[in-house]
Amino acid sequence: MPSTLQHSALTPSRSAAARLLNLLSRPILGALLLGLLAATPGQAQAPAARAKTLQELKAFYQQNCTRCHGLDGSAKTPDGKKLGGLDFTRAAQDFRNLSGPASEREIRTMIRTIQKGIFFGITMPAWKDQLSPEDSTLMVRDILLKAEAGKAIQP
């Protein structure tokens, strides 16, 4: 039979473990604690990905964006109509009439949308893990804002 001293020495650790498991079982606190544990200093940072070429970005568009925005960017696909996908051909036409701060604001808005998605990634996924801000900028300036109705965006 363990002595009282041994028993009391074991009880706090069991109690602490039980308390930790109880905290982890609560969704918000569990996520916070796991996030803190995962963000320990000294972790190796992932190497910076190289910038994508225009051809790679067009291929990315073909693979990931055509379902809603269409082959040409006009958003006339069934999902594009249902979800209200942006018609890049119209946006490109409207953009040509803008200048100065208004045009830069539109570009920043489109880049932010590509990076963060729309409605928590439900309406449109966030692409920040696949496209850097520089990639998104190139996508907007040299692909989306040059889209023409009836002309497919292809690599």
N, C-alpha and C positions, 0 to 999 in steps of 0.2 A: 504494500500500500504506500503511495507516495506521501511524503511529508507535506505539511501545510506550506512550507516554504517553496517546495518544488511545484505544488499545485498552483499557488498564487503566481509563480513565475510563468507558468504556461497559460493561464487564463487571459492576461492582457493581450498576448499575441493572437490567440484565437478570437478574442473580442475585436481586436483591430482588423483582423482579416475579415471577420463577419461584417464589420462596419464598412470596410472598403467594398466588399461584394454588394452590400445594400446600396451604397452610393452608385456603384456602377450599374445597378439594375434600374436606376432612374434615368430615363432617356436623356434629359438635358444635362444633368450632372455627369452621367456616364460619358457622354460625347465630349464634354469639356475636359474631364480628367484624362480620357484617352488622347485627346488632342494635345494636352500638356505633356503627357508622357511621350508622345510621338515627336514632339518638337524639342528634343534634347539638343543642347549645344554640342558642336563637334561632329554633327552628321555631315557626311559628304554631300556637297551640292551637285546636282546633275549638271553635266557640261552644257553650255549654251548650245542650242540647236542652230545649225547654219540656216541662213535665210533661204527661203524657197525661191525658185525661179518663176518667171511668169508662166512658163509651160506647166510647171508643177502645180501652181495655183489654179490654172485652168482645169487640170486633171482633178484637183481637189474639188473644184466647183462641180464638175461632172459627177463625181462620186457622192458628194454630200449635199448638194444644194438644188439639184434639178427637180427633185421630187416636189418641192414647193414653188421654186422660182422658175422652173421650166428650162429647157435646153437653151433658149435664147434670153432668158432673164425676164420674160414678160409675165410670169406667174399665172399663166392660163391653164395650168394643170388642175385636175380636180382638187388635189390637196392645197394648191396655191389659192384657189378660189374659196375653199372652205375655211382655210386659216387666215385668209387676207394677206397672203405673201406679197411683199413689195415688188412692184413691177419696175425692174431696173431700167427697162427701155424708156419708160415715162420719166423716171427719176433722172436718167441721163439727159433726156431732152430738157427737163426743167432746170437741171444743173447748168446746162450751157447758157441759160439766161441769167444765172446768178453770178455775182462777182464779189471779191473781197471777203469780209468777215462772214457774210451769209453763206458763201460756198464752203469756207473752211469749217463752219459750224455743222453743215450737212455732212461733210466728210467725217468729222469727229464723231457725229452721232452714228453713222453707219459703222465705223470702226468699233465703237463701243458696243454696238449691237452684236457684231460678229464675235467679239471677245466675251461678252457677258450673256448673250442669248436674250430671249424674251420670255417673260413670265416664268422665271425660275427654271428655264430650260424646257418647259412643257410646250410652249408654242414654237419656240426655236431653240435648239441647243446652243450652249456656249461652246465656242471653238478655241478658247484660250489655251487649252492643252495641246492642240494640234497646230495652231497658228500664232506666231508671235505678233505683237503689235505692229511690227514692221511688215510682216507678211500680210496682215489685215489691211494696212495702209496701201500696200501695192495692189491687193485684191480690189479695193474700192476705187483707187485712182485709175488703174490701168486695165481693169476688166469690167467691173460693174457699171462704172460711169461712162463706159464706152459701148455698153450693150445696145444692140439694134434689133428691133422686132424682126422675127423671121430669120435671123442670122445666129446660128448656134454658137455658144461659147465652147470652143473645143481646143484641146492642146495642140 
